Amino acid sequence: MKTMKEVERWGLYELSLKGPAEGNPFVDIRFGAQFRQGAQVYEAEGFYDGGGTYRVRFMPETEGTWTFSTSSNCRSLDKITGEFKAIPAAKGNYGPVRVKNEVKFSYADGTRYAPVGTTCYVWHLQSGELQEKTLRSLKASPFNKVRMCVFPKSYLFNDTEPACYPFERSPQEGFDLSRMNPSYFAHLERRIRDLSELGIEADLILFHPYDEGRWGFDRMSAEQDERYLRYVMARLSAFRNIWWSLASEYDLMAEKTEEDWDRYFRIVQDYDYGRHLRSIHNYRDCYDYGKPWVTHISIQTSDVKAVSSFTRNYVKPVVVDECGYEGNIHERWGSLTPEEMVCRIWEGTFRGGYVTHGETYARPDSVLWWSHGGTLHGESVPRIAFMKRLLEESPEGIKYCTARHDASTLEIPGEHYFQYFGPHRFAYREFTLPEGKYKAELIDTWNMTVTPFGERFEGSFRIDLPAKLYYALRIQRVTAENAGTGE
């Protein structure tokens, strides 16, 4: 008796078939499959992987037996049927990230998730040695999301040609934009898997303006753009650790209109049955994030206090994916002090959003983390890890308090209060809290210390603070579980 193939829940099931290699299979052959379990029906588009091989992939969201049937305009790929069993997810597999409670995130199984991201635009297109170094750095870091491009990048400090390209042929010959290069995407997949094994989400940038006329990937026709998007959806939608960023600095891509971006969003939405997160990133002009296909807000701004208004206006999670970069290059955006980087991340986080890290230190080898990966050299990373740990210790329901305007505050009324003061020197703070006894701790966000106050507080009270910068204050109701701490 033949054993049914097993795939874990939120794992990747793949069907591989042989078909025609002549002509242009990327254009000539239509191939996909319908996956069923009870009332659940999903359509997954297949893709050509070169050498006469066709694949279709699927990420099962529920356990149990799934059946499938293929459809194609090619007889050898049509009406192929089968089944597989989705078994419980393995340890560390919590499923894809979803929006939770309108302005937060969580994994599909309900496990808590808050993005602590970094930017490494084309780390996967560097030398093999540098890619491995990047993965080692990420493993030792607090980051659980990486912002990265699908296409290669031509920009400041980025002038090296990649080892291969997403389309067949070369810059010298001119690319055949109707033929994908399967090996390019297979390598991208391997790196996405590597990130998944580290528990890191891959926030994939599908388009960007950093081409400078070298390759022309930023100005393909509408037909070429759609073919590319559908190919990427077919190859990658079954990976659970994917986010889609339609573009980085989309408003710099003058050849594309607002209607184009709307259409691209709908293509991604229609062909990604896995319902991964979707957004788009601006330079100056923001996209209309209220549109239904946008799951969360991805913005560029140095004023992280804007998180509050974006959350209020759109009622969606807000990620400041570029607030500037810790570094020392000659550009203003790439020369933040580590103190300012840490301050912006704390400030935006304590306003209910999420702020992405970046690092641009000029080095003799011209390897900058922001684009190439490699080794992290800045001082902000351990302080980000410190913040992450403190927030993970906080109750899951903690959220931004809009009523406390003078200090950025996360709280659960009557239970847990966490205020960040940033560059302000408060001499003291006054509180009137619900009935109960409270303990308080002073958080030094730069020196990474937690200092308890030696007294209990209740009712209306005042807490005196040191005349220093970059402090936070944590106040918790005293319970049987925590009564022995904070003394």
Sequence and secondary structure as in RCSB ss.txt:
>XXXX:A:sequence
MKTMKEVERWGLYELSLKGPAEGNPFVDIRFGAQFRQGAQVYEAEGFYDGGGTYRVRFMPETEGTWTFSTSSNCR
SLDKITGEFKAIPAAKGNYGPVRVKNEVKFSYADGTRYAPVGTTCYVWHLQSGELQEKTLRSLKASPFNKVRMCV
FPKSYLFNDTEPACYPFERSPQEGFDLSRMNPSYFAHLERRIRDLSELGIEADLILFHPYDEGRWGFDRMSAEQD
ERYLRYVMARLSAFRNIWWSLASEYDLMAEKTEEDWDRYFRIVQDYDYGRHLRSIHNYRDCYDYGKPWVTHISIQ
TSDVKAVSSFTRNYVKPVVVDECGYEGNIHERWGSLTPEEMVCRIWEGTFRGGYVTHGETYARPDSVLWWSHGGT
LHGESVPRIAFMKRLLEESPEGIKYCTARHDASTLEIPGEHYFQYFGPHRFAYREFTLPEGKYKAELIDTWNMTV
TPFGERFEGSFRIDLPAKLYYALRIQRVTAENAGTGE
>XXXX:A:secstr
     EEETTS EEEEEE   SS HHHH  EEEEEEETTEEEEEE EE STTEEEEEE   S EEEEEEEEESSG
GGSS EEEEEEE   TT   SEEEETTTEEEETTS B    EEE TTGGGS HHHHHHHHHHHHTSS  EEEEES
S   BTTB    SS SEES TTT  EEEEE HHHHHHHHHHHHHHHHTT EEEEEEE STTTTSS GGG  HHHH
HHHHHHHHHHHTT TTEEEEEESSGGG TTS HHHHHHHHHHHHHH TT  EEE   SSS   TTSTT  SEEEE
 S TTHHHHHHHHH S EEEEES  EE SSSGGG B HHHHHHHHHHHHTTT EE B EE   TT   HHHH S 
   SHHHHHHHHHHHHHHS TT EE TT TTSEEEEETTTEEEEEEET   SEEEEE  SS EEEEEEETTTTEE
EE SS B SEEEEE  S SSEEEEEEE  TTTTTS  
